[in-house]
């Protein structure tokens, strides 16, 4: 879904393809995503772990996670992947029709590397012709392919029912630990609030009670502290650090850094 070239972009079935340059970025995963890595390498980091998908790998990215990614095309080739977005409405309807429901809450990894299965490969290959079609596939056909994806996932990995059919929202968690882990993600405060199980107003109130500073000021201060450490102690260039720590652009980062430390990051 990111790249210099999108061959076809359907509502919930995405085909990513772009030429020979590495892409980096970050995103919030709002829905479960079933993906097939056709070519190239995808590296995903969630703050705790690193997940690597190579050619012919299959993965399930779980909803409600913040991740950073690196998409690397193969030598002299293109990065290619197919992703199927399994939205909550589709999964709820499937749950009611077939009687599936989660029996326990599954925490932990943001990405599940799936064991290879012939059903996965044949299903993903069945989607390729739609990406060359002149007309977008109908809603009815797309709905059928989404249901097929769910059935195949459950056939190959029955335990995934506890992931796919858990419709609960994030519960209230330790705010201090969460922010110290995720401060480098460039997302709005309302996203941080949601992921910690709070309304925006409660998030701000709890935050100031814990940190004795507003969330926006704390985020800037914490990111600059980490930037100073990475540049001075680890020798990382400012052009890499600002992206890694969630700043909008290099000029904004350099201005804020110099205002705080009295020296431009490039002069350290």
Secondary structure, 3 states (H helix, E strand, C coil): CCCCCCCEECCCEEEEEECCCCEEEEEEECCEEEEEEEECEEEEECCCCEEEECCCCEEEECCCEEEEEEEECCCCCCEEEEEEEECHHHHHHHHHHHCCCCCCCCCCCCEEEECCCHHHHHHHHHHHHHHCCCCCCCHHHHHHHHHHHHHHHHHHCHHHHHHHCCCCCCCCCCHHHHHHHHCCCCCCHHHHHHHCCCCHHHHHHHHHHHHCCCHHHHHHHHHHHHHHHHHHCCCCCHHHHHHHCCCCCHHHHHHHHHHHHCCCHHHC
